[in-house]
Amino acid sequence: MLLRLSFPATYDGIQWAMYAIFKALGKQWRAETGATIKLPLMEEKSPGDKLVFNEVLLGASGDSITTGTPTIAGASVSAEVIGHGKEDKIYVFKFKRRKGYRRKTGHRQKFTEVRITDVVLG
């Protein structure tokens, strides 16, 4: 069963873009053609590799929104790997008052940056 909602194509001069919500690596991501997304690290992929995500949960094009149950049949999001990197450092500071206990550690999350090349809503 597909649910179709209708909204105006423009609102206060803002043009609604075609986008999709897809599921990848245990999370949900919003994709628009030409956008770049930082996904959790995929070590097996190298820059220039093509990716296709088939678990599209929701798609919007102009004034219509399509939701899947649970996914939209025939919909996909295509992407290209740009590169790998690390996020900014997050500092973790633990302490217990009046005991002289202090620990400072840091963490940098690794990511794979991808550019969305195409959104197909089936």
HELIX and SHEET records of a PDB file:
SHEET    1   A 5 LEU A   3  SER A   6  0                                        
SHEET    2   A 5 SER A  64  THR A  67 -1                                        
SHEET    3   A 5 VAL A  56  SER A  61 -1                                        
SHEET    4   A 5 TYR A  19  ALA A  24 -1                                        
SHEET    5   A 5 LYS A  27  GLU A  32 -1                                        
SHEET    1   B 2 THR A  10  TYR A  11  0                                        
SHEET    2   B 2 ILE A  14  GLN A  15 -1                                        
SHEET    1   C 4 THR A  36  PRO A  40  0                                        
SHEET    2   C 4 LYS A 110  VAL A 120 -1                                        
SHEET    3   C 4 SER A  76  LYS A  86 -1                                        
SHEET    4   C 4 LYS A  50  PHE A  53 -1                                        
SHEET    1   D 2 ILE A  90  LYS A  96  0                                        
SHEET    2   D 2 TYR A 101  HIS A 107 -1                                        
END                                                                             
